Amino acid sequence: DGKVHIDSTFSRLLGKPPIMVAGMTSTTIKAGFVSAVLSAGYHVELAGGGYYNPKALPAKVAEIQAKIPTCVGITLNALYINQRPEGFCVAAGIQVPKKQPKSSIYERRRSRKRSSPTIVRVLRFSSDQVQIL
């Protein structure tokens, strides 16, 4: 067809262009920016920093969800979440997933037909418990 197509594991896994906007506080904590990238069809991580109370992150996720198509997932880069106020740590009882071969993760992801490898839905968010699906 005369067009250049880039085929990568990333683009096959997500069904999106092979470009990712990595989570970086202070840029990707902005709901307008994150929702614009997602709505344009690209993958972006919501930065895990910059939330100074237990209600801020769920509010940000809800704000982004209101601005993006229903079937688009949100990926949270939780690397820099402050453990003390957010209660986000293994010692708090959050299970660490077992190591799996890349191929099984890829196949499971494809069979579910989700738009993002990490779908974040904050069900309950307090200083002593976090549930992320």
Biotite code that builds the C-alpha atoms (Angstrom):
import biotite.structure as struc

atoms = struc.array([
    struc.Atom([0.000, 0.000, 0.000], chain_id="A", res_id=1, res_name="ASP", atom_name="CA", element="C"),
    struc.Atom([3.051, 2.290, -0.116], chain_id="A", res_id=2, res_name="GLY", atom_name="CA", element="C"),
    struc.Atom([2.971, 3.071, 3.617], chain_id="A", res_id=3, res_name="LYS", atom_name="CA", element="C"),
    struc.Atom([5.727, 2.340, 6.102], chain_id="A", res_id=4, res_name="VAL", atom_name="CA", element="C"),
    struc.Atom([4.566, 0.017, 8.893], chain_id="A", res_id=5, res_name="HIS", atom_name="CA", element="C"),
    struc.Atom([6.621, -0.629, 11.997], chain_id="A", res_id=6, res_name="ILE", atom_name="CA", element="C"),
    struc.Atom([6.097, -4.022, 13.573], chain_id="A", res_id=7, res_name="ASP", atom_name="CA", element="C"),
    struc.Atom([7.394, -4.447, 17.095], chain_id="A", res_id=8, res_name="SER", atom_name="CA", element="C"),
    struc.Atom([6.489, -6.508, 20.139], chain_id="A", res_id=9, res_name="THR", atom_name="CA", element="C"),
    struc.Atom([5.231, -3.299, 21.737], chain_id="A", res_id=10, res_name="PHE", atom_name="CA", element="C"),
    struc.Atom([2.923, -2.415, 18.824], chain_id="A", res_id=11, res_name="SER", atom_name="CA", element="C"),
    struc.Atom([1.636, -5.998, 18.552], chain_id="A", res_id=12, res_name="ARG", atom_name="CA", element="C"),
    struc.Atom([1.000, -6.211, 22.303], chain_id="A", res_id=13, res_name="LEU", atom_name="CA", element="C"),
    struc.Atom([-0.868, -2.920, 22.610], chain_id="A", res_id=14, res_name="LEU", atom_name="CA", element="C"),
    struc.Atom([-2.188, -2.514, 19.091], chain_id="A", res_id=15, res_name="GLY", atom_name="CA", element="C"),
    struc.Atom([-0.829, 1.041, 19.163], chain_id="A", res_id=16, res_name="LYS", atom_name="CA", element="C"),
    struc.Atom([2.066, 2.878, 17.504], chain_id="A", res_id=17, res_name="PRO", atom_name="CA", element="C"),
    struc.Atom([5.479, 1.821, 18.897], chain_id="A", res_id=18, res_name="PRO", atom_name="CA", element="C"),
    struc.Atom([5.871, 5.079, 20.803], chain_id="A", res_id=19, res_name="ILE", atom_name="CA", element="C"),
    struc.Atom([5.396, 5.394, 24.539], chain_id="A", res_id=20, res_name="MET", atom_name="CA", element="C"),
    struc.Atom([5.138, 8.527, 26.652], chain_id="A", res_id=21, res_name="VAL", atom_name="CA", element="C"),
    struc.Atom([6.823, 7.430, 29.869], chain_id="A", res_id=22, res_name="ALA", atom_name="CA", element="C"),
    struc.Atom([5.465, 8.485, 33.245], chain_id="A", res_id=23, res_name="GLY", atom_name="CA", element="C"),
    struc.Atom([7.323, 11.505, 34.555], chain_id="A", res_id=24, res_name="MET", atom_name="CA", element="C"),
    struc.Atom([6.162, 13.710, 37.395], chain_id="A", res_id=25, res_name="THR", atom_name="CA", element="C"),
    struc.Atom([5.307, 16.699, 36.697], chain_id="A", res_id=26, res_name="SER", atom_name="CA", element="C"),
    struc.Atom([4.334, 16.184, 33.052], chain_id="A", res_id=27, res_name="THR", atom_name="CA", element="C"),
    struc.Atom([2.260, 13.015, 33.074], chain_id="A", res_id=28, res_name="THR", atom_name="CA", element="C"),
    struc.Atom([0.356, 13.765, 36.273], chain_id="A", res_id=29, res_name="ILE", atom_name="CA", element="C"),
    struc.Atom([-1.780, 16.236, 34.309], chain_id="A", res_id=30, res_name="LYS", atom_name="CA", element="C"),
    struc.Atom([-5.141, 14.727, 33.339], chain_id="A", res_id=31, res_name="ALA", atom_name="CA", element="C"),
    struc.Atom([-5.421, 16.902, 30.224], chain_id="A", res_id=32, res_name="GLY", atom_name="CA", element="C"),
    struc.Atom([-2.057, 15.784, 28.872], chain_id="A", res_id=33, res_name="PHE", atom_name="CA", element="C"),
    struc.Atom([-2.535, 12.076, 29.670], chain_id="A", res_id=34, res_name="VAL", atom_name="CA", element="C"),
    struc.Atom([-6.068, 11.974, 28.247], chain_id="A", res_id=35, res_name="SER", atom_name="CA", element="C"),
    struc.Atom([-4.963, 13.809, 25.070], chain_id="A", res_id=36, res_name="ALA", atom_name="CA", element="C"),
    struc.Atom([-2.187, 11.262, 24.443], chain_id="A", res_id=37, res_name="VAL", atom_name="CA", element="C"),
    struc.Atom([-4.561, 8.337, 25.089], chain_id="A", res_id=38, res_name="LEU", atom_name="CA", element="C"),
    struc.Atom([-7.285, 9.844, 22.901], chain_id="A", res_id=39, res_name="SER", atom_name="CA", element="C"),
    struc.Atom([-4.753, 10.301, 20.084], chain_id="A", res_id=40, res_name="ALA", atom_name="CA", element="C"),
    struc.Atom([-4.127, 6.539, 20.137], chain_id="A", res_id=41, res_name="GLY", atom_name="CA", element="C"),
    struc.Atom([-0.756, 6.432, 21.874], chain_id="A", res_id=42, res_name="TYR", atom_name="CA", element="C"),
    struc.Atom([0.369, 4.736, 25.082], chain_id="A", res_id=43, res_name="HIS", atom_name="CA", element="C"),
    struc.Atom([1.173, 6.934, 28.084], chain_id="A", res_id=44, res_name="VAL", atom_name="CA", element="C"),
    struc.Atom([1.882, 6.207, 31.733], chain_id="A", res_id=45, res_name="GLU", atom_name="CA", element="C"),
    struc.Atom([0.174, 8.225, 34.432], chain_id="A", res_id=46, res_name="LEU", atom_name="CA", element="C"),
    struc.Atom([3.028, 9.285, 36.727], chain_id="A", res_id=47, res_name="ALA", atom_name="CA", element="C"),
    struc.Atom([2.797, 7.928, 40.270], chain_id="A", res_id=48, res_name="GLY", atom_name="CA", element="C"),
    struc.Atom([4.275, 10.969, 41.984], chain_id="A", res_id=49, res_name="GLY", atom_name="CA", element="C"),
    struc.Atom([2.688, 14.264, 42.895], chain_id="A", res_id=50, res_name="GLY", atom_name="CA", element="C"),
    struc.Atom([-0.257, 12.958, 44.907], chain_id="A", res_id=51, res_name="TYR", atom_name="CA", element="C"),
    struc.Atom([-0.116, 14.402, 48.396], chain_id="A", res_id=52, res_name="TYR", atom_name="CA", element="C"),
    struc.Atom([-3.165, 12.825, 50.001], chain_id="A", res_id=53, res_name="ASN", atom_name="CA", element="C"),
    struc.Atom([-5.044, 9.515, 49.687], chain_id="A", res_id=54, res_name="PRO", atom_name="CA", element="C"),
    struc.Atom([-7.872, 11.006, 47.588], chain_id="A", res_id=55, res_name="LYS", atom_name="CA", element="C"),
    struc.Atom([-5.694, 12.641, 44.916], chain_id="A", res_id=56, res_name="ALA", atom_name="CA", element="C"),
    struc.Atom([-4.791, 9.567, 42.827], chain_id="A", res_id=57, res_name="LEU", atom_name="CA", element="C"),
    struc.Atom([-8.339, 8.127, 42.563], chain_id="A", res_id=58, res_name="PRO", atom_name="CA", element="C"),
    struc.Atom([-9.592, 11.619, 41.667], chain_id="A", res_id=59, res_name="ALA", atom_name="CA", element="C"),
    struc.Atom([-6.956, 11.911, 38.910], chain_id="A", res_id=60, res_name="LYS", atom_name="CA", element="C"),
    struc.Atom([-7.862, 8.477, 37.501], chain_id="A", res_id=61, res_name="VAL", atom_name="CA", element="C"),
    struc.Atom([-11.573, 9.414, 37.489], chain_id="A", res_id=62, res_name="ALA", atom_name="CA", element="C"),
    struc.Atom([-10.792, 12.721, 35.749], chain_id="A", res_id=63, res_name="GLU", atom_name="CA", element="C"),
    struc.Atom([-8.816, 10.936, 33.025], chain_id="A", res_id=64, res_name="ILE", atom_name="CA", element="C"),
    struc.Atom([-11.495, 8.237, 32.621], chain_id="A", res_id=65, res_name="GLN", atom_name="CA", element="C"),
    struc.Atom([-14.090, 10.950, 32.002], chain_id="A", res_id=66, res_name="ALA", atom_name="CA", element="C"),
    struc.Atom([-11.991, 12.368, 29.131], chain_id="A", res_id=67, res_name="LYS", atom_name="CA", element="C"),
    struc.Atom([-11.032, 9.174, 27.245], chain_id="A", res_id=68, res_name="ILE", atom_name="CA", element="C"),
    struc.Atom([-12.973, 6.570, 25.245], chain_id="A", res_id=69, res_name="PRO", atom_name="CA", element="C"),
    struc.Atom([-14.497, 3.785, 27.348], chain_id="A", res_id=70, res_name="THR", atom_name="CA", element="C"),
    struc.Atom([-12.268, 0.980, 26.036], chain_id="A", res_id=71, res_name="CYS", atom_name="CA", element="C"),
    struc.Atom([-8.965, 2.804, 26.645], chain_id="A", res_id=72, res_name="VAL", atom_name="CA", element="C"),
    struc.Atom([-6.942, 1.655, 29.659], chain_id="A", res_id=73, res_name="GLY", atom_name="CA", element="C"),
    struc.Atom([-4.802, 3.700, 32.020], chain_id="A", res_id=74, res_name="ILE", atom_name="CA", element="C"),
    struc.Atom([-1.289, 2.603, 32.973], chain_id="A", res_id=75, res_name="THR", atom_name="CA", element="C"),
    struc.Atom([0.060, 3.830, 36.301], chain_id="A", res_id=76, res_name="LEU", atom_name="CA", element="C"),
    struc.Atom([3.799, 4.215, 36.794], chain_id="A", res_id=77, res_name="ASN", atom_name="CA", element="C"),
    struc.Atom([3.875, 3.530, 40.534], chain_id="A", res_id=78, res_name="ALA", atom_name="CA", element="C"),
    struc.Atom([7.652, 3.603, 40.928], chain_id="A", res_id=79, res_name="LEU", atom_name="CA", element="C"),
    struc.Atom([7.750, 6.815, 42.939], chain_id="A", res_id=80, res_name="TYR", atom_name="CA", element="C"),
    struc.Atom([4.593, 6.618, 45.005], chain_id="A", res_id=81, res_name="ILE", atom_name="CA", element="C"),
    struc.Atom([5.386, 7.795, 48.509], chain_id="A", res_id=82, res_name="ASN", atom_name="CA", element="C"),
    struc.Atom([4.981, 4.611, 50.563], chain_id="A", res_id=83, res_name="GLN", atom_name="CA", element="C"),
    struc.Atom([4.048, 6.207, 53.847], chain_id="A", res_id=84, res_name="ARG", atom_name="CA", element="C"),
    struc.Atom([0.964, 8.282, 52.926], chain_id="A", res_id=85, res_name="PRO", atom_name="CA", element="C"),
    struc.Atom([-0.167, 5.975, 50.131], chain_id="A", res_id=86, res_name="GLU", atom_name="CA", element="C"),
    struc.Atom([0.315, 2.682, 51.998], chain_id="A", res_id=87, res_name="GLY", atom_name="CA", element="C"),
    struc.Atom([1.689, 1.118, 48.818], chain_id="A", res_id=88, res_name="PHE", atom_name="CA", element="C"),
    struc.Atom([4.216, -1.516, 49.786], chain_id="A", res_id=89, res_name="CYS", atom_name="CA", element="C"),
    struc.Atom([4.704, -5.261, 49.844], chain_id="A", res_id=90, res_name="VAL", atom_name="CA", element="C"),
    struc.Atom([4.775, -5.222, 53.648], chain_id="A", res_id=91, res_name="ALA", atom_name="CA", element="C"),
    struc.Atom([1.190, -3.923, 53.598], chain_id="A", res_id=92, res_name="ALA", atom_name="CA", element="C"),
    struc.Atom([0.080, -7.203, 52.039], chain_id="A", res_id=93, res_name="GLY", atom_name="CA", element="C"),
    struc.Atom([0.123, -6.385, 48.337], chain_id="A", res_id=94, res_name="ILE", atom_name="CA", element="C"),
    struc.Atom([1.000, -9.584, 46.514], chain_id="A", res_id=95, res_name="GLN", atom_name="CA", element="C"),
    struc.Atom([3.907, -9.569, 44.104], chain_id="A", res_id=96, res_name="VAL", atom_name="CA", element="C"),
    struc.Atom([3.039, -11.395, 40.854], chain_id="A", res_id=97, res_name="PRO", atom_name="CA", element="C"),
    struc.Atom([5.005, -14.559, 40.125], chain_id="A", res_id=98, res_name="LYS", atom_name="CA", element="C"),
    struc.Atom([7.535, -14.414, 37.318], chain_id="A", res_id=99, res_name="LYS", atom_name="CA", element="C"),
    struc.Atom([6.073, -15.679, 34.045], chain_id="A", res_id=100, res_name="GLN", atom_name="CA", element="C"),
    struc.Atom([7.562, -16.257, 30.619], chain_id="A", res_id=101, res_name="PRO", atom_name="CA", element="C"),
    struc.Atom([7.041, -13.309, 28.288], chain_id="A", res_id=102, res_name="LYS", atom_name="CA", element="C"),
    struc.Atom([5.111, -15.439, 25.812], chain_id="A", res_id=103, res_name="SER", atom_name="CA", element="C"),
    struc.Atom([2.423, -16.391, 28.357], chain_id="A", res_id=104, res_name="SER", atom_name="CA", element="C"),
    struc.Atom([1.982, -12.751, 29.383], chain_id="A", res_id=105, res_name="ILE", atom_name="CA", element="C"),
    struc.Atom([1.684, -11.788, 25.707], chain_id="A", res_id=106, res_name="TYR", atom_name="CA", element="C"),
    struc.Atom([-0.863, -14.526, 24.944], chain_id="A", res_id=107, res_name="GLU", atom_name="CA", element="C"),
    struc.Atom([-2.932, -13.791, 28.050], chain_id="A", res_id=108, res_name="ARG", atom_name="CA", element="C"),
    struc.Atom([-2.931, -10.094, 27.145], chain_id="A", res_id=109, res_name="ARG", atom_name="CA", element="C"),
    struc.Atom([-4.040, -10.811, 23.575], chain_id="A", res_id=110, res_name="ARG", atom_name="CA", element="C"),
    struc.Atom([-6.797, -13.196, 24.688], chain_id="A", res_id=111, res_name="SER", atom_name="CA", element="C"),
    struc.Atom([-8.301, -10.517, 26.928], chain_id="A", res_id=112, res_name="ARG", atom_name="CA", element="C"),
    struc.Atom([-8.140, -7.885, 24.160], chain_id="A", res_id=113, res_name="LYS", atom_name="CA", element="C"),
    struc.Atom([-7.410, -5.105, 26.599], chain_id="A", res_id=114, res_name="ARG", atom_name="CA", element="C"),
    struc.Atom([-6.029, -1.805, 25.476], chain_id="A", res_id=115, res_name="SER", atom_name="CA", element="C"),
    struc.Atom([-3.286, -1.554, 28.074], chain_id="A", res_id=116, res_name="SER", atom_name="CA", element="C"),
    struc.Atom([-1.128, -4.098, 29.915], chain_id="A", res_id=117, res_name="PRO", atom_name="CA", element="C"),
    struc.Atom([-1.889, -2.445, 33.234], chain_id="A", res_id=118, res_name="THR", atom_name="CA", element="C"),
    struc.Atom([-5.507, -1.508, 33.720], chain_id="A", res_id=119, res_name="ILE", atom_name="CA", element="C"),
    struc.Atom([-5.757, 0.567, 36.867], chain_id="A", res_id=120, res_name="VAL", atom_name="CA", element="C"),
    struc.Atom([-9.017, 0.836, 38.729], chain_id="A", res_id=121, res_name="ARG", atom_name="CA", element="C"),
    struc.Atom([-8.640, 2.179, 42.225], chain_id="A", res_id=122, res_name="VAL", atom_name="CA", element="C"),
    struc.Atom([-11.405, 0.603, 44.275], chain_id="A", res_id=123, res_name="LEU", atom_name="CA", element="C"),
    struc.Atom([-10.339, 1.665, 47.721], chain_id="A", res_id=124, res_name="ARG", atom_name="CA", element="C"),
    struc.Atom([-7.473, 3.966, 48.534], chain_id="A", res_id=125, res_name="PHE", atom_name="CA", element="C"),
    struc.Atom([-6.548, 4.736, 52.117], chain_id="A", res_id=126, res_name="SER", atom_name="CA", element="C"),
    struc.Atom([-3.395, 5.057, 54.148], chain_id="A", res_id=127, res_name="SER", atom_name="CA", element="C"),
    struc.Atom([-3.572, 1.404, 55.180], chain_id="A", res_id=128, res_name="ASP", atom_name="CA", element="C"),
    struc.Atom([-4.894, -0.392, 52.104], chain_id="A", res_id=129, res_name="GLN", atom_name="CA", element="C"),
    struc.Atom([-4.716, -0.138, 48.319], chain_id="A", res_id=130, res_name="VAL", atom_name="CA", element="C"),
    struc.Atom([-6.559, -2.337, 45.850], chain_id="A", res_id=131, res_name="GLN", atom_name="CA", element="C"),
    struc.Atom([-5.574, -2.148, 42.202], chain_id="A", res_id=132, res_name="ILE", atom_name="CA", element="C"),
    struc.Atom([-7.039, -4.409, 39.529], chain_id="A", res_id=133, res_name="LEU", atom_name="CA", element="C"),
])
